C-alpha cells in the first residue's frame, strides 16, 4: 500500500532528495578565465609602448690625423702666421668680454681695428708689435678702467689676455697638431677647447679660450698703409698698467720746457 501526502505532509509516495553541492571548482575556473580575458584586453589596448631604441649617431666621427693631414694642417697654420689677415669675433679674459676686428700685416708688426664693449667702440692700433687703444671715458669704464685720457693708450701685457691683436705665432702654436688632435667633419680639433676650421683660402675660424674669431685674408700693403700713418700721428701715449687687480692709465709726462 502506498502512502500519499495529505495537506502538505510527505507520504510514502514522495522520494527525498539531498541538496546539490555548490560547484566551487567550476566557479574558480570561470574566475580564472575572466581574469585572463581582462589581462589580455589590457595587454592589447592599454599596455605601455615599449621604449624607443636609442637614435643612431649618424654625425661625423672623430678621425686621428694621418701624416698627410698633419703636414696639411701645419702648412695652413704656417700660411696664417706669414700672411696678412683680418680677424672678427669675440675675445675675453674671465668675465670681461669684447668684440674685436683687427687687420695685421704678414709680419704681425702693424695693424689696426676696433674694440667694442657694451656697444661702445674704441680704436685699436698695432705698431712695431705694440698695442694701442683709444676711446671715450665711457668706453674705458666699460672695460673696468677709470680714465679721462682722450688720446692713445699703450697697452701693457696681460690686458684682455693679450687678445686684442693676438700674436699669430701664439695662435699657431696652440693649434699645432699633437697626438690627441682629431678631425671631425670640417672641424680640426687640436686639443679639448682648441679648434679651427680651414677652407679654400686657408684658416677660416679659430676657437681658443677667450678667443673665437673668423679669419679673412687681407692686403698687406693696405694694412701697413693705414696703420703706419696712424702711428706717425700718435703723439705721446698714456700707458695702461696693472696695479694689483686693477688697471690704471698713467698719462705721459709733460713735454720738456
MIDOSE-1310 file (N, C-alpha, C; in nm, 2 decimals, decimal comma, always signed):
residues 257
xxxx	+0,09/-0,12/+0,00/+0,00/+0,00/+0,00/+0,09/+0,12/+0,00; +0,05/+0,22/-0,08/+0,13/+0,35/-0,10/+0,08/+0,46/-0,02; +0,16/+0,52/+0,06/+0,11/+0,64/+0,13/+0,13/+0,76/+0,05; +0,04/+0,86/+0,07/+0,04/+0,99/+0,00/+0,05/+1,10/+0,10
xxxx	+0,08/+1,22/+0,04/+0,09/+1,34/+0,13/-0,05/+1,41/+0,13; -0,09/+1,43/+0,25/-0,21/+1,50/+0,27/-0,19/+1,63/+0,35; -0,25/+1,73/+0,28/-0,24/+1,86/+0,35/-0,10/+1,91/+0,37; -0,01/+1,89/+0,27/+0,13/+1,94/+0,28/+0,22/+1,85/+0,35
xxxx	+0,18/+1,73/+0,39/+0,27/+1,64/+0,46/+0,32/+1,54/+0,36; +0,44/+1,49/+0,38/+0,50/+1,39/+0,30/+0,44/+1,26/+0,32; +0,41/+1,18/+0,21/+0,36/+1,05/+0,22/+0,46/+0,95/+0,17; +0,44/+0,83/+0,18/+0,53/+0,73/+0,14/+0,56/+0,73/-0,01
xxxx	+0,47/+0,80/-0,09/+0,49/+0,80/-0,24/+0,59/+0,90/-0,28; +0,63/+1,00/-0,19/+0,73/+1,10/-0,23/+0,87/+1,05/-0,19; +0,98/+1,08/-0,28/+1,12/+1,04/-0,25/+1,20/+1,16/-0,21; +1,27/+1,16/-0,10/+1,36/+1,27/-0,05/+1,49/+1,28/-0,13
xxxx	+1,52/+1,40/-0,17/+1,65/+1,42/-0,24/+1,74/+1,52/-0,17; +1,87/+1,49/-0,15/+1,97/+1,58/-0,08/+1,99/+1,70/-0,17; +2,02/+1,82/-0,12/+2,05/+1,94/-0,20/+2,18/+1,92/-0,27; +2,19/+1,97/-0,40/+2,31/+1,96/-0,48/+2,42/+2,05/-0,42
xxxx	+2,55/+2,00/-0,41/+2,66/+2,09/-0,36/+2,69/+2,20/-0,46; +2,75/+2,32/-0,41/+2,78/+2,43/-0,49/+2,91/+2,40/-0,58; +2,91/+2,43/-0,71/+3,03/+2,39/-0,79/+3,15/+2,48/-0,77; +3,22/+2,46/-0,67/+3,33/+2,55/-0,64/+3,44/+2,55/-0,74
xxxx	+3,47/+2,43/-0,79/+3,58/+2,42/-0,89/+3,54/+2,49/-1,02; +3,42/+2,47/-1,06/+3,37/+2,53/-1,18/+3,38/+2,69/-1,17; +3,34/+2,74/-1,05/+3,34/+2,88/-1,03/+3,48/+2,94/-1,04; +3,58/+2,86/-0,98/+3,72/+2,91/-0,98/+3,77/+2,91/-1,12
xxxx	+3,74/+2,81/-1,20/+3,78/+2,81/-1,34/+3,72/+2,93/-1,42; +3,60/+2,96/-1,39/+3,53/+3,07/-1,46/+3,60/+3,20/-1,42; +3,64/+3,22/-1,29/+3,70/+3,34/-1,24/+3,84/+3,35/-1,31; +3,91/+3,24/-1,32/+4,04/+3,25/-1,38/+4,03/+3,29/-1,53
xxxx	+3,92/+3,24/-1,59/+3,90/+3,27/-1,74/+3,87/+3,42/-1,75; +3,79/+3,47/-1,66/+3,75/+3,61/-1,67/+3,88/+3,70/-1,65; +3,96/+3,67/-1,55/+4,08/+3,74/-1,53/+4,18/+3,73/-1,65; +4,19/+3,62/-1,71/+4,28/+3,60/-1,82/+4,23/+3,69/-1,94
xxxx	+4,10/+3,69/-1,96/+4,04/+3,77/-2,07/+4,07/+3,92/-2,04; +4,05/+3,96/-1,91/+4,07/+4,10/-1,88/+4,22/+4,14/-1,90; +4,31/+4,05/-1,85/+4,45/+4,08/-1,87/+4,49/+4,09/-2,01; +4,43/+4,00/-2,09/+4,46/+4,00/-2,24/+4,41/+4,13/-2,30
xxxx	+4,29/+4,18/-2,26/+4,24/+4,30/-2,32/+4,33/+4,42/-2,27; +4,38/+4,42/-2,15/+4,47/+4,53/-2,10/+4,59/+4,53/-2,18; +4,65/+4,41/-2,21/+4,77/+4,40/-2,28/+4,76/+4,45/-2,42; +4,64/+4,42/-2,48/+4,62/+4,46/-2,62/+4,60/+4,61/-2,63
xxxx	+4,51/+4,66/-2,54/+4,47/+4,80/-2,56/+4,54/+4,90/-2,47; +4,58/+4,86/-2,35/+4,63/+4,96/-2,25/+4,78/+4,94/-2,22; +4,85/+4,85/-2,27/+4,98/+4,82/-2,23/+5,07/+4,94/-2,28; +5,17/+4,98/-2,20/+5,26/+5,09/-2,23/+5,34/+5,06/-2,36
xxxx	+5,37/+5,16/-2,44/+5,45/+5,14/-2,55/+5,59/+5,11/-2,51; +5,66/+5,02/-2,58/+5,80/+4,99/-2,54/+5,89/+5,11/-2,57; +5,99/+5,13/-2,49/+6,08/+5,25/-2,51/+6,14/+5,24/-2,65; +6,15/+5,36/-2,71/+6,21/+5,37/-2,85/+6,36/+5,33/-2,84
xxxx	+6,41/+5,27/-2,94/+6,55/+5,24/-2,94/+6,63/+5,36/-2,95; +6,75/+5,37/-2,89/+6,83/+5,49/-2,89/+6,86/+5,53/-3,04; +6,85/+5,66/-3,06/+6,88/+5,71/-3,20/+7,02/+5,68/-3,24; +7,04/+5,64/-3,36/+7,17/+5,60/-3,41/+7,25/+5,73/-3,44
xxxx	+7,37/+5,74/-3,39/+7,45/+5,86/-3,41/+7,50/+5,85/-3,56; +7,45/+5,94/-3,64/+7,49/+5,94/-3,78/+7,58/+6,06/-3,81; +7,62/+6,14/-3,70/+7,71/+6,25/-3,73/+7,85/+6,21/-3,76; +7,93/+6,30/-3,80/+8,07/+6,27/-3,83/+8,15/+6,22/-3,71
xxxx	+8,24/+6,13/-3,74/+8,32/+6,06/-3,63/+8,46/+6,13/-3,63; +8,51/+6,13/-3,50/+8,65/+6,19/-3,49/+8,75/+6,09/-3,55; +8,84/+6,15/-3,63/+8,94/+6,07/-3,70/+9,07/+6,12/-3,66; +9,16/+6,03/-3,63/+9,30/+6,08/-3,60/+9,37/+6,13/-3,73
xxxx	+9,46/+6,22/-3,71/+9,53/+6,27/-3,82/+9,63/+6,18/-3,88; +9,63/+6,17/-4,01/+9,73/+6,09/-4,08/+9,85/+6,18/-4,10; +9,96/+6,13/-4,15/+10,08/+6,21/-4,17/+10,05/+6,32/-4,28; +9,97/+6,28/-4,37/+9,93/+6,38/-4,48/+9,85/+6,49/-4,41
xxxx	+9,75/+6,46/-4,32/+9,67/+6,56/-4,25/+9,76/+6,65/-4,17; +9,85/+6,59/-4,10/+9,94/+6,67/-4,01/+10,02/+6,77/-4,09; +10,07/+6,72/-4,21/+10,15/+6,81/-4,29/+10,06/+6,92/-4,35; +9,94/+6,89/-4,38/+9,85/+6,99/-4,44/+9,81/+7,10/-4,34
xxxx	+9,78/+7,05/-4,22/+9,74/+7,15/-4,11/+9,86/+7,24/-4,08; +9,98/+7,18/-4,07/+10,10/+7,26/-4,04/+10,12/+7,36/-4,14; +10,10/+7,32/-4,27/+10,13/+7,42/-4,38/+10,03/+7,53/-4,38; +9,90/+7,50/-4,34/+9,80/+7,61/-4,34/+9,82/+7,70/-4,22
xxxx	+9,87/+7,65/-4,11/+9,90/+7,73/-3,99/+10,02/+7,82/-4,02; +10,12/+7,77/-4,09/+10,23/+7,85/-4,13/+10,19/+7,96/-4,23; +10,09/+7,93/-4,31/+10,04/+8,03/-4,40/+9,97/+8,15/-4,32; +9,90/+8,11/-4,22/+9,84/+8,21/-4,13/+9,94/+8,30/-4,07
xxxx	+10,05/+8,25/-4,02/+10,15/+8,33/-3,95/+10,23/+8,41/-4,04; +10,23/+8,39/-4,17/+10,32/+8,46/-4,26/+10,25/+8,54/-4,36; +10,12/+8,56/-4,35/+10,04/+8,64/-4,45/+9,95/+8,74/-4,37; +9,92/+8,85/-4,44/+9,83/+8,95/-4,38/+9,69/+8,89/-4,37
xxxx	+9,62/+8,92/-4,26/+9,49/+8,87/-4,24/+9,40/+8,96/-4,15; +9,27/+8,94/-4,15/+9,18/+9,01/-4,07/+9,11/+8,92/-3,98; +9,08/+8,95/-3,85/+9,00/+8,87/-3,77/+8,88/+8,95/-3,72; +8,77/+8,88/-3,70/+8,65/+8,94/-3,64/+8,58/+8,84/-3,55
xxxx	+8,55/+8,88/-3,43/+8,49/+8,79/-3,33/+8,49/+8,84/-3,19; +8,49/+8,75/-3,10/+8,48/+8,78/-2,96/+8,61/+8,74/-2,88; +8,65/+8,83/-2,80/+8,77/+8,80/-2,71/+8,72/+8,82/-2,57; +8,80/+8,77/-2,48/+8,76/+8,78/-2,34/+8,88/+8,74/-2,24
xxxx	+8,86/+8,79/-2,12/+8,96/+8,75/-2,02/+8,87/+8,74/-1,89; +8,83/+8,61/-1,85/+8,74/+8,60/-1,74/+8,60/+8,65/-1,78; +8,55/+8,73/-1,69/+8,42/+8,79/-1,71/+8,42/+8,90/-1,81; +8,53/+8,96/-1,84/+8,54/+9,07/-1,93/+8,54/+9,02/-2,08
xxxx	+8,44/+9,07/-2,15/+8,42/+9,03/-2,29/+8,42/+9,15/-2,38; +8,46/+9,13/-2,51/+8,46/+9,24/-2,60/+8,46/+9,18/-2,74; +8,40/+9,26/-2,84/+8,41/+9,22/-2,98/+8,52/+9,29/-3,04; +8,59/+9,23/-3,13/+8,71/+9,28/-3,19/+8,71/+9,26/-3,34
xxxx	+8,76/+9,36/-3,41/+8,81/+9,35/-3,55/+8,95/+9,39/-3,56; +9,03/+9,33/-3,64/+9,17/+9,37/-3,65/+9,23/+9,31/-3,77; +9,30/+9,40/-3,84/+9,38/+9,36/-3,96/+9,53/+9,37/-3,93; +9,61/+9,27/-3,96/+9,75/+9,28/-3,93/+9,84/+9,25/-4,05
xxxx	+9,96/+9,30/-4,06/+10,05/+9,27/-4,17/+10,11/+9,13/-4,15; +10,17/+9,08/-4,26/+10,23/+8,95/-4,26/+10,33/+8,92/-4,15; +10,40/+9,03/-4,11/+10,50/+9,01/-4,00/+10,44/+9,04/-3,86; +10,31/+9,07/-3,86/+10,24/+9,09/-3,73/+10,30/+9,21/-3,65
xxxx	+10,35/+9,31/-3,73/+10,41/+9,42/-3,66/+10,32/+9,54/-3,67; +10,23/+9,55/-3,77/+10,14/+9,66/-3,78/+10,00/+9,62/-3,81; +9,91/+9,70/-3,76/+9,77/+9,66/-3,78/+9,68/+9,77/-3,72; +9,55/+9,75/-3,75/+9,45/+9,85/-3,70/+9,32/+9,78/-3,69
xxxx	+9,23/+9,83/-3,61/+9,09/+9,77/-3,59/+9,01/+9,85/-3,49; +8,91/+9,77/-3,44/+8,82/+9,83/-3,34/+8,80/+9,73/-3,23; +8,77/+9,79/-3,11/+8,73/+9,71/-3,00/+8,60/+9,76/-2,95; +8,50/+9,67/-2,93/+8,37/+9,71/-2,89/+8,33/+9,64/-2,76
xxxx	+8,29/+9,72/-2,66/+8,25/+9,67/-2,54/+8,12/+9,74/-2,49; +8,02/+9,67/-2,45/+7,89/+9,73/-2,41/+7,84/+9,82/-2,52; +7,86/+9,78/-2,65/+7,81/+9,86/-2,77/+7,88/+9,99/-2,78; +8,00/+10,01/-2,73/+8,07/+10,13/-2,74/+8,21/+10,10/-2,81
xxxx	+8,23/+10,17/-2,92/+8,35/+10,14/-3,00/+8,47/+10,22/-2,95; +8,59/+10,15/-2,95/+8,72/+10,22/-2,94/+8,80/+10,18/-3,06; +8,91/+10,25/-3,08/+9,00/+10,23/-3,19/+9,12/+10,15/-3,14; +9,18/+10,07/-3,22/+9,30/+9,99/-3,19/+9,41/+10,01/-3,30
xxxx	+9,53/+10,00/-3,25/+9,64/+10,02/-3,34/+9,75/+9,93/-3,30; +9,82/+9,86/-3,39/+9,93/+9,78/-3,37/+10,05/+9,84/-3,44; +10,16/+9,88/-3,37/+10,27/+9,94/-3,43/+10,40/+9,89/-3,37; +10,48/+9,84/-3,45/+10,61/+9,77/-3,40/+10,58/+9,67/-3,30
xxxx	+10,46/+9,60/-3,32/+10,43/+9,49/-3,23/+10,37/+9,53/-3,10; +10,34/+9,66/-3,08/+10,29/+9,71/-2,95/+10,14/+9,75/-2,98; +10,05/+9,72/-2,88/+9,91/+9,75/-2,90/+9,88/+9,88/-2,83; +9,80/+9,96/-2,91/+9,75/+10,09/-2,86/+9,59/+10,09/-2,87
xxxx	+9,53/+10,16/-2,77/+9,38/+10,17/-2,78/+9,34/+10,31/-2,75; +9,24/+10,36/-2,81/+9,19/+10,49/-2,79/+9,03/+10,49/-2,78; +8,98/+10,55/-2,68/+8,83/+10,55/-2,66/+8,79/+10,66/-2,56; +8,66/+10,67/-2,55/+8,60/+10,77/-2,46/+8,61/+10,72/-2,31
xxxx	+8,59/+10,81/-2,22/+8,58/+10,76/-2,08/+8,48/+10,65/-2,06; +8,36/+10,66/-2,13/+8,26/+10,56/-2,11/+8,31/+10,42/-2,17; +8,38/+10,43/-2,28/+8,44/+10,31/-2,33/+8,54/+10,24/-2,23; +8,63/+10,32/-2,18/+8,72/+10,27/-2,08/+8,65/+10,22/-1,95
xxxx	+8,55/+10,29/-1,91/+8,48/+10,24/-1,79/+8,41/+10,11/-1,82; +8,36/+10,08/-1,94/+8,30/+9,95/-1,97/+8,41/+9,84/-1,96; +8,53/+9,88/-1,98/+8,64/+9,78/-1,97/+8,70/+9,77/-1,83; +8,64/+9,84/-1,74/+8,68/+9,84/-1,60/+8,80/+9,93/-1,57
xxxx	+8,82/+10,03/-1,65/+8,93/+10,12/-1,64/+8,87/+10,26/-1,62; +8,91/+10,33/-1,52/+8,87/+10,47/-1,50/+8,97/+10,57/-1,54; +8,94/+10,64/-1,65/+9,03/+10,74/-1,70/+8,96/+10,84/-1,79; +9,01/+10,96/-1,79/+8,95/+11,07/-1,88/+9,05/+11,10/-1,99
xxxx	+9,16/+11,02/-2,00/+9,26/+11,04/-2,11/+9,19/+11,03/-2,25; +9,20/+11,13/-2,33/+9,13/+11,12/-2,46/+9,21/+11,06/-2,57; +9,34/+11,04/-2,55/+9,42/+11,00/-2,67/+9,45/+10,85/-2,66; +9,56/+10,82/-2,73/+9,60/+10,68/-2,74/+9,66/+10,63/-2,61
xxxx	+9,64/+10,50/-2,58/+9,69/+10,44/-2,46/+9,77/+10,32/-2,50; +9,90/+10,31/-2,46/+9,97/+10,19/-2,49/+9,94/+10,08/-2,39; +9,90/+9,97/-2,44/+9,85/+9,86/-2,35/+9,96/+9,77/-2,31; +9,98/+9,75/-2,18/+10,09/+9,66/-2,14/+10,04/+9,51/-2,14
xxxx	+10,13/+9,42/-2,13/+10,10/+9,28/-2,15/+10,00/+9,24/-2,04; +9,91/+9,15/-2,08/+9,81/+9,09/-1,99/+9,67/+9,14/-2,00; +9,65/+9,26/-2,06/+9,52/+9,32/-2,07/+9,44/+9,25/-2,17; +9,32/+9,21/-2,13/+9,23/+9,13/-2,22/+9,30/+9,00/-2,27
xxxx	+9,39/+8,95/-2,19/+9,46/+8,83/-2,22/+9,55/+8,84/-2,35; +9,59/+8,97/-2,38/+9,68/+9,00/-2,49/+9,61/+8,96/-2,62; +9,47/+8,96/-2,62/+9,40/+8,91/-2,74/+9,35/+9,02/-2,83; +9,37/+9,14/-2,80/+9,33/+9,25/-2,90/+9,40/+9,23/-3,03
xxxx	+9,53/+9,21/-3,03/+9,60/+9,16/-3,15/+9,67/+9,04/-3,11; +9,60/+8,93/-3,11/+9,66/+8,80/-3,06/+9,77/+8,76/-3,16; +9,90/+8,74/-3,10/+10,01/+8,71/-3,19/+9,98/+8,59/-3,27; +9,99/+8,59/-3,41/+9,97/+8,47/-3,49/+10,05/+8,35/-3,45
xxxx	+10,18/+8,38/-3,41/+10,26/+8,26/-3,37/+10,21/+8,19/-3,25; +10,14/+8,27/-3,15/+10,08/+8,21/-3,03/+9,96/+8,12/-3,08; +9,88/+8,18/-3,17/+9,77/+8,10/-3,22/+9,81/+7,97/-3,29; +9,91/+7,99/-3,37/+9,96/+7,87/-3,45/+10,02/+7,76/-3,35
xxxx	+10,09/+7,80/-3,25/+10,14/+7,71/-3,15/+10,03/+7,63/-3,08; +9,92/+7,71/-3,05/+9,81/+7,64/-2,98/+9,74/+7,54/-3,06; +9,74/+7,57/-3,20/+9,67/+7,48/-3,29/+9,75/+7,37/-3,35; +9,88/+7,37/-3,32/+9,97/+7,27/-3,38/+9,92/+7,13/-3,35
xxxx	+9,93/+7,04/-3,45/+9,89/+6,90/-3,43/+9,97/+6,83/-3,32; +9,90/+6,76/-3,24/+9,96/+6,67/-3,14/+9,89/+6,54/-3,14; +9,93/+6,45/-3,05/+9,87/+6,31/-3,05/+9,72/+6,31/-3,04; +9,67/+6,40/-2,96/+9,52/+6,39/-2,94/+9,44/+6,47/-3,04
xxxx	+9,51/+6,53/-3,14/+9,44/+6,61/-3,24/+9,35/+6,52/-3,32; +9,23/+6,57/-3,36/+9,14/+6,50/-3,44/+9,07/+6,59/-3,55; +9,02/+6,52/-3,65/+8,94/+6,59/-3,75/+8,80/+6,53/-3,74; +8,70/+6,62/-3,72/+8,56/+6,59/-3,70/+8,48/+6,66/-3,81
xxxx	+8,45/+6,60/-3,92/+8,38/+6,66/-4,03/+8,47/+6,77/-4,09; +8,43/+6,89/-4,09/+8,51/+7,00/-4,14/+8,59/+7,08/-4,03; +8,58/+7,03/-3,91/+8,65/+7,09/-3,80/+8,77/+7,02/-3,75; +8,88/+7,09/-3,73/+9,00/+7,04/-3,68/+9,01/+7,07/-3,53
xxxx	+9,03/+6,97/-3,45/+9,04/+6,99/-3,30/+9,18/+6,96/-3,26; +9,25/+7,06/-3,22/+9,39/+7,03/-3,18/+9,40/+6,97/-3,04; +9,31/+7,01/-2,95/+9,31/+6,96/-2,82/+9,17/+7,00/-2,76; +9,13/+6,95/-2,65/+9,00/+7,00/-2,59/+8,99/+7,15/-2,58
xxxx	+8,89/+7,21/-2,64/+8,87/+7,35/-2,63/+8,95/+7,43/-2,73; +9,02/+7,36/-2,81/+9,11/+7,43/-2,91/+9,08/+7,38/-3,05; +9,02/+7,46/-3,13/+8,98/+7,40/-3,26/+8,99/+7,51/-3,37; +8,98/+7,47/-3,50/+8,98/+7,56/-3,61/+8,91/+7,50/-3,73
xxxx	+8,88/+7,58/-3,82/+8,82/+7,54/-3,95/+8,91/+7,59/-4,06; +8,93/+7,51/-4,16/+9,00/+7,55/-4,28/+8,92/+7,55/-4,40; +8,95/+7,64/-4,50/+8,87/+7,65/-4,62/+8,97/+7,67/-4,74; +8,91/+7,70/-4,85/+9,00/+7,72/-4,97/+9,11/+7,83/-4,95
xxxx	+9,08/+7,93/-4,87/+9,18/+8,04/-4,85/+9,27/+8,01/-4,74; +9,25/+7,90/-4,67/+9,33/+7,87/-4,55/+9,25/+7,86/-4,42; +9,31/+7,92/-4,32/+9,25/+7,92/-4,19/+9,13/+8,01/-4,19; +9,01/+7,96/-4,15/+8,89/+8,05/-4,16/+8,83/+8,07/-4,02
xxxx	+8,85/+7,99/-3,92/+8,79/+8,01/-3,79/+8,89/+7,96/-3,69; +8,89/+8,03/-3,58/+8,98/+7,99/-3,46/+8,89/+8,00/-3,34; +8,91/+7,89/-3,26/+8,84/+7,89/-3,13/+8,93/+7,84/-3,02; +8,97/+7,94/-2,94/+9,06/+7,91/-2,82/+8,99/+7,97/-2,70
xxxx	+9,05/+7,95/-2,58/+8,99/+8,00/-2,46/+9,00/+8,16/-2,47; +8,88/+8,22/-2,46/+8,88/+8,37/-2,47/+8,91/+8,43/-2,61; +8,90/+8,34/-2,71/+8,93/+8,39/-2,85/+8,85/+8,31/-2,95; +8,74/+8,37/-3,00/+8,66/+8,30/-3,10/+8,65/+8,40/-3,22
xxxx	+8,72/+8,37/-3,33/+8,72/+8,47/-3,44/+8,71/+8,40/-3,57; +8,66/+8,47/-3,67/+8,67/+8,43/-3,81/+8,79/+8,50/-3,87; +8,85/+8,44/-3,97/+8,97/+8,49/-4,03/+8,95/+8,51/-4,18; +8,99/+8,63/-4,22/+8,97/+8,66/-4,36/+9,11/+8,71/-4,42
xxxx	+9,14/+8,69/-4,54/+9,26/+8,74/-4,60/+9,26/+8,89/-4,61; +9,38/+8,95/-4,60/+9,39/+9,10/-4,60/+9,50/+9,13/-4,70; +9,50/+9,26/-4,74/+9,61/+9,31/-4,83/+9,72/+9,36/-4,74; +9,84/+9,31/-4,75/+9,95/+9,35/-4,66/+9,98/+9,50/-4,68
xxxx	+10,00/+9,54/-4,80/+10,03/+9,68/-4,83/+9,92/+9,78/-4,78; +9,79/+9,73/-4,79/+9,68/+9,81/-4,75/+9,68/+9,83/-4,60; +9,71/+9,72/-4,53/+9,71/+9,73/-4,38/+9,82/+9,82/-4,33; +9,94/+9,80/-4,39/+10,05/+9,88/-4,35/+10,03/+10,03/-4,38
xxxx	+9,97/+10,05/-4,50/+9,94/+10,19/-4,55/+9,84/+10,26/-4,46; +9,76/+10,19/-4,39/+9,66/+10,25/-4,29/+9,73/+10,27/-4,16; +9,80/+10,16/-4,11/+9,85/+10,16/-3,97/+9,97/+10,26/-3,95; +10,05/+10,27/-4,05/+10,18/+10,35/-4,03/+10,14/+10,49/-4,01
xxxx	+10,06/+10,56/-4,10/+10,03/+10,70/-4,07/+9,96/+10,72/-3,93; +9,88/+10,62/-3,89/+9,82/+10,64/-3,76/+9,93/+10,64/-3,65; +10,03/+10,56/-3,67/+10,14/+10,55/-3,57/+10,22/+10,68/-3,57; +10,24/+10,73/-3,69/+10,32/+10,86/-3,71/+10,25/+10,97/-3,64
xxxx	+10,12/+10,97/-3,64/+10,04/+11,08/-3,58/+10,01/+11,05/-3,43; +10,06/+10,95/-3,37/+10,02/+10,90/-3,24/+10,05/+11,00/-3,13; +10,16/+11,07/-3,14/+10,20/+11,16/-3,03/+10,25/+11,08/-2,91; +10,25/+11,14/-2,79/+10,29/+11,07/-2,67/+10,17/+11,00/-2,61
xxxx	+10,18/+10,87/-2,60/+10,06/+10,80/-2,55/+10,07/+10,79/-2,39; +9,95/+10,77/-2,33/+9,94/+10,72/-2,20/+9,98/+10,58/-2,19; +9,99/+10,52/-2,07/+10,03/+10,38/-2,06/+9,92/+10,31/-1,96; +9,87/+10,20/-2,01/+9,78/+10,12/-1,93/+9,86/+10,01/-1,85
xxxx	+9,86/+10,02/-1,72/+9,94/+9,92/-1,64/+9,85/+9,86/-1,53; +9,89/+9,75/-1,49/+9,82/+9,68/-1,38/+9,87/+9,72/-1,25; +9,78/+9,76/-1,16/+9,81/+9,79/-1,02/+9,73/+9,69/-0,93; +9,79/+9,59/-0,89/+9,72/+9,48/-0,82/+9,62/+9,41/-0,91
xxxx	+9,50/+9,41/-0,88/+9,40/+9,35/-0,97/+9,33/+9,45/-1,06; +9,37/+9,58/-1,05/+9,31/+9,68/-1,13/+9,40/+9,73/-1,24; +9,34/+9,79/-1,34/+9,42/+9,85/-1,45/+9,40/+10,00/-1,44; +9,51/+10,08/-1,45/+9,51/+10,22/-1,45/+9,58/+10,28/-1,56
xxxx	+9,54/+10,40/-1,60/+9,61/+10,47/-1,71/+9,69/+10,58/-1,65; +9,82/+10,58/-1,69/+9,91/+10,68/-1,65/+9,94/+10,78/-1,76; +9,90/+10,90/-1,75/+9,93/+11,00/-1,86/+10,07/+11,01/-1,89; +10,11/+11,05/-2,01/+10,25/+11,07/-2,03/+10,31/+11,19/-1,96
xxxx	+10,43/+11,20/-1,93/+10,49/+11,31/-1,86/+10,48/+11,44/-1,95; +10,47/+11,55/-1,89/+10,46/+11,67/-1,97/+10,58/+11,69/-2,05; +10,57/+11,76/-2,17/+10,69/+11,78/-2,25/+10,79/+11,87/-2,18; +10,92/+11,84/-2,21/+11,02/+11,92/-2,15/+11,01/+12,07/-2,20
x	+11,04/+12,16/-2,11/+11,03/+12,30/-2,15/+11,14/+12,34/-2,25
